Amino acid sequence: MEKEIKNSFHKGAAKGLGFGITLMLIGVLFLGFNFGLLPAELKRVVFSWPMLLIFLGVVNWIKRKPFSGTVLFIIGVFFIFPRIINAYPESFPGINGDFTHTYWPLLLIAAGLLLIMSKLFGNKWGFAEWDHGYNQKQYSRSQGSMGSFEKNAIFGSGEHIVLDPEFKGGELNAIFGGISLDLRKTNLPVGETRLEVNAIFGGVTILVPREWHIESNIDAVFGGFEDKRALNDPLDPTRRLIITGSCVFGGGELKN
């Protein structure tokens, strides 16, 4: 118990430190714009939702989540580039203002490169294997030495049912696609079980037993994560599923 308290304290201190540094950086940027030290044209670039995606991508890389970090970073760079063009049109004479409409196939190319990287270097670089079929239903055993469950869907969808006696947590990433995870045939071990959920221009549906104790802490950017369960009391407080992650132009839901 003492060890768990210490770990929680260190995690909370790290989050507080990171949030404090972020606030200081934002304050410095605002002062730079207010005093004319930074070009006013950059304000629309720096304080924008694509920059937030880039920031979240870097944070995920720091957290050693290369898949979701890379996807967030690529999408952020793609959508922030038109803002840079509008701010400095003389620097990009050969590119018109309708960048996203003309160059959206670059996202397909980036997705293909990530798919190749995941197949060739998945274990070495931490990229999980992608599920890119459409409406595939799989009865799955957990993957990895620790029994964690990892699934990714891009430009497609997949349905997965976990049959393990105990669910050890894992990670779900839906990029321009959808994932359905059915946990109603498994159980939670004693303590906390963590599930990372990232929906980027996609959706995630998680089916769970009614008696599970679940806490969600999802960061939403033009998206959301809804709890649509019909709860049964009392819930077992000794077994908890902690859902974290982000919904960026996407969403997720919990259902029974």
Secondary structure, 3 states (H helix, E strand, C coil): CHHHHHHHHHHHHHHHHHHHHHHHHHHHHHHHHHCCCCCHHHHHHHCCHHHHHHHHHHHHHHCCCHHHHHHHHHHHHHHHHHHHHHHCHHHCCCCCCCHHHHHCHHHHHHHHHHHHHHHHHHHHHCCCCEECCCCEEEEECCCCCCCCEEEEEECCEEEEEECCCECCCEEEEEECCEEEEECCCCECCCEEEEEEEEEECCEEEEECCCCCEEEEEEEEECCEEEECCCCCCCCCCCEEEEEEEEEECCEEEEEC
